[in-house]
Amino acid sequence: MKSKLWFEYLCILAGTTIMAIATNIFYEPNSIVTGGISGLSIVIQYLSGKFFNYPIPLWATTIVLNIPLLILGARVNGRKFISRTIVSIILLSTMLYVTKGIETQGFDMTISSIYGGLLMGLGLGLVFRNGATTGGTDLTASIINAKNKHLPIANLMFCIDACVIASGFFTFGAKNAMYAIIAEFITSRIVDMMLEGFISSKSVFIISEKTDEIADKILNQMKRGVTSLLGQGMYTKAEKNVLFCVMTSKEVFSLKTMIKEIDPKAFVIVNDAHEVLGKGFRELES
């Protein structure tokens, strides 16, 4: 248990470091406000420097703005969740300070929005998968998700970040805001893949007069499990078996070829499987 705990905290450290690098190398130099506390910190740093001649550091804003969210999050998600989030916020602030001195190559807006989005999504995914958030948008999204499980965290983040991106629009202009939207979209997609798995899966329904033969091929040739469901044709009123199985996208082509050889008249439905957990796929997690 201790080794697992240490591994999780190392992943949180890696995630916050990647996020800090994305912010300091790609976002802040190009005034790309992608949302969340990090994006809002860029706006505050610019405005404080412009009007008060003292740009407030990103790491300081990250800590101060997260305090009220931590208090609310503690009531909703529990002490374990918040303890990890406090650690991740401290680590993120520290990494923002440490990586500030990294020399940048003067990347243009396109490169910064793409690679910044990729790194930010990777970092957030690592933090989320290990039971924490970095505060800001992700903490707010997790609080809402705790009460509304049907609302995906990535989608909630995208909606909340729109408000912060709007502040960037009024501060830095439309061009920067458009690149910020590109970066935010990439981030949300990467977070989805990190949380739901990188392997694309499909669920398949097969209606055929030769279900026994098709099921045998799936079990013995493709080495995939298959379930027979009892169905009834409402026009003919005849009962028939409906096969149901889940497999990777690469296996679907082989399945369709095999079904065509056995029964060209078979009716096949292929759907995207949002997330597949269990034997043969990703391990079921608590």
N, C-alpha and C positions, 0 to 999 in steps of 0.2 A: 504493500500500500504506500509506503514511504517513497519507493522508487517511482511509482506511478505519479504520486503527487509532485515530486521533483521534476519529472518529465513534463507534466502539465504546465508548471510554472516556467520551465525553460521555453516551452512553446509560446506562452504568453509574452515572455521576454523577446523571443524572436519576432513575434507578430508586431509588438509595439515598436521594435527597432525598425522593421520594414516600413511601418506607417510613418515614422519620424523621417526616414530617408525620403519617402515619397513626398512628404510635405516640404522638407527643406531643400530638396534638389529640384523637384519638378513644379510644385504648386506655388510656394511662396515667391520665388524669383520671377514668376510669370503672372503673379496676381490671379491665380486660378482658384476661385472660391467654390469648392465642391460641396460644401455643406458641413453640418456638424460643428462641434466646438473648434476643430482645426480650421475650418473655413471661416468661421466667425472670428477666430483669433487673428486671421490674416487681415480681415476688414478692420478690426479694432487696432491692430498694430499700425496700419496705414493711417487711419483717422487720428489716432493719438499722436503720431509723428507729425501730421499735417497741422493740427490745431494746437497742440500743446508742446510741440518740439521734443517730445519724448515717446518714441515708439515702444509700446508695451510688448515685451517678449512673448512669443507664442506659448512657451512653457508655463509662464505665470498665468496667462488667461485660461489655459487648459485646466489648471487646478482650481482657480477661483470660481469659474462658471459651473464646474461639476459638483460643487458642494451641495447646493439645493437638490440636484438630481439624485445624489447619493442618499440623501435623507429620505426622499420619496421612494427610491428603489429598495431601500432596506425594509420598508413596510410591506412591499409587494413581493419581492423575490427572496427574502430571507437573508440571514447573516452570512451564510456560506457564499452565496452569490455576490453579495456586496463586498465581502472581504477580498475576494479575488478581483473584483472591479476596482477597489481602492488600490490594490497592488498594481493593476494594469495602468491605472491613471497616473500613479507615481512613476512607473516605469516609462510611460509615454512622455511625460513631462521631462523626465531625466534624459531620455533619448533625443527629444527635441533640442535640449540644451547641448548635448554632446555632439550631435550630428550637424549642428548649426555651422560649424567651421569647415565642413567638407567642401572642397573646391568643386564648383559646378562648371559644366562645359558650355554654358550658354545655349541650352537646348531650346528649340523653337516651340511654339504653342502646340503644334500637332503632336510632336514627340512627347512633350510634357504631359498632355492630356491622356494619351494612350498608355504610356508606361507608368505614369503616376496612378492612373486608374487600376492598372494591373497590380502594381505593388500594394496599393491601398486595399484592394479586394483580398489579396493574399494575406496581408497582415490582419485585417479584420476577421477573415475566416479562421485563422489560427487562434485568435483570441476567443471567438465565439465557440469554437469546437472544444475549448478547454474550460468552459463554464464561466466566462467573464465577459465584460464589455470594456470599452475604453471611455465610457461616459458619453455625454453629448447625445447625438442622434441615435447611436446604437443602444445606449442605456434607455433613452426614451422609448425606442421601438421595442425593447425587451419588456419594459413595463406594460406597454399596451398589449404585447403578445401574450403576456402572462394572464391577462384577463380575456383575451380574444385569440384563442389558439388557431383559429381558422385564417387569421391574417398573417401572411408570411413576413418575417422580419425584414427581408431585403426590400419588399414593396413598401413597408412602413417607413423604412429609412429613406427611400426615394422620395416619398411624399413630404416627409418632414424637412428633408434637405432642400426641397424646392424653395422653401421660405428663406433659407440662408443664401441659396444661390441668387435669389431675388435681391438680397442686400448687396451681393457682389455685383449684380447688374447695375444698381444705382451708384455704386462706388467706383467701379472700374470700367463700366461700359458694356455694350451688348456683345462685342467680340469675345471678351474674356468670359462672359456668362455662357456663351454658346460652347466654348471649349470646356467649360466646367460641366455642362450637361453631358457632353461626350464622356468625360472622365467619370462622372457619377454613374452613368449607365454601365460602363465597363466594370466599375467597382461592384455594382449590385449583381451583375451576372457572375463575376468571380466568387462573390460571397455565396450565391446560390449553389455553385458547383462545389465549393468547399464544404457546405453544410449537407448537401444532398448526394454527393458523390460525383466522380468524374465519368463513371461508366454509364453510358446511355442505355436504358433498358426499355423493352417493349412488352406489353401484354397482348396476348393473341387469343382470339376466340375462333374455333373451327367448327363449322357445321357440315357434316358429310355423312354419306351412307356407309362409309368405310372407316369409321372412327377407330375401331379396334386395330386395324392395320396401321393407321397413321399414328396412334398412340404408341404402338410397339416401336415404330421407327424413332419417335421422339425420345422414348425411354432408353433404348438400347444403342441407337446410332448417334443421336445428338447428346445423350447423357443428361437430359433435362427432365425434371419432374413435370407431370401433366395430370390434371384433374378432370374427371368426367362429370358434367352437370346434366341433370335431367331437364329436357326442354320439350315444348309442344308447339307444333306449327298451328297457328290460329286459323289458317285457311283450310288445311287438310284435317286438323285435329289429331294428327298422328304424332305419337311420342318419338323423340329421337335424342341421342346423346350429343351434348355440346362440349367440346374439349377446350380447356382453358390452360394456358401455360405462360410463363414469363421467361424471357431470354434477352441476351444482349442484341443490340442493333445489328451487329455483324452476323449473328446467327439467323436473323429473319430471312435473308435471301436464300440460305440453304433450306430453311423450312418451307418456303413457298415453292422452291424447285421440287422438293420431295413430295409435297402435297399434290402438285400438278401431275407428277408421274403416277401417283396412286389414284387420285380422283380429280380429274380436270373440272368437274362440275361442283367441287366443294366451295363453300361460302366462307371466306376468311376475313376477319376484322383485326386490324393491327392498330393498337393505341400506344401513345407514349405513357410509360410508367413513371410517375413523378418521383417516386422513391421506392426502392426495393430492398428490404432487409431480411436476412435469414440465410439459410444454407445455400451456397452457390453464388451468393451476392455479398453485399456488405454486411458485416456483423451487426446483429441487433444490439443497440446500445440502450442503456437505462437513461 
